[in-house]
Amino acid sequence: MTAKWDSVRKYVEAVCRGVSEQMGVPLEVREEDFAFLVDHGENDDFGGVEVPQVFVQSDGKIRHVFSRIPLTETGQPDIKGATEMLKKALQEA
């Protein structure tokens, strides 16, 4: 789930598209579907929802994988780490 105004979107979409292609699984990108986030997403400290968030759906069950791209020790987006997290979630689904 993402939003056009989110600056991290480009990293999340790249990770999700890459993993989708590598593992041969379909990809669904939802735009500003806040009802979905309220039902399935992770809340912030104030009870609100953040974007982007990544989910895996299998056998009708939806599982939250991560919110935001993890960062490296230097504070840069950890594309490799996010990719591994998503692959692991798909393998466990």
N, C-alpha and C positions, 0 to 999 in steps of 0.2 A: 504494500500500500504506500503510495507516494503522493506528492503534489507537485504541480508544475513550478511552484515558487520555491521549492526546497533545493538548496544548493548542494546537498549531498546526494541527490537523486542520481546524478551521472555515475557515481561510484556503485550505488546499489543496483541500478539497472544493468551496468556492465557485468557485475558479479553474477546476477541472476540469469542474464542472457547466456553468459559463458557456461555456467553450470548446466543450464537447461539444454544447451547444444551438446555439451560433453556427455551428459548422462541420458540424453534422449527423452527428457520429460517435458510436458507442456508447461508453458509459462503464462501466467495471468497477471497483468499489471492493473491494479485498481487505482483510480485517481480520486483522491479526497473522499473516500468512502468511510466517513467517520462512524457510521452505525456499525460497520464491520469492525473497526478498531475498538469501539466500546465493547463489543461482544467478545472479541478474540485477542485484542492487543494488550500491550503492556502499558500501564499508566505511569505518568511521571509523579514526582513527589507531591504535586498538588491535586492529583486525581484526574488530570487531563491526559490526553493521548499525544504522542509524538509521532512525527513522520520523518523519515520513512521507517517502515517495519517490514520484516520479511517473515513469511509463513510457509509451511509445508502442509499440503492437504493429501491425505491418503485414507482410503476406505471411509470417506465421509467425515473424517476427523481433521480438525485444523490445529496445527501446532505452531506456536510462536518460535522463531529461530533467533532473530536478533533485532534490536532497535539500533539504528545508526550503524555506521561502519566502525569496527574496532580500530583503534589507533596503534601505531607502532610506538616504540619507546621515545622516538623523536617527535611524536605528535602528528605523524602523517597517516593518511588512510591506509589501513592494512588490508589491501586487496587479497593477498594470499591467505591471510587469516580468515577473512570473511568467506572466501571461496571454500576453504576447508570446513568451516562451520556449517555451511549450507550443504556441502556434499555429505558430511556426516549425518546431518538431520535427514536427508533424503534416504540414505542407506538404512537408517534406523526406523524410517516410517513404514 
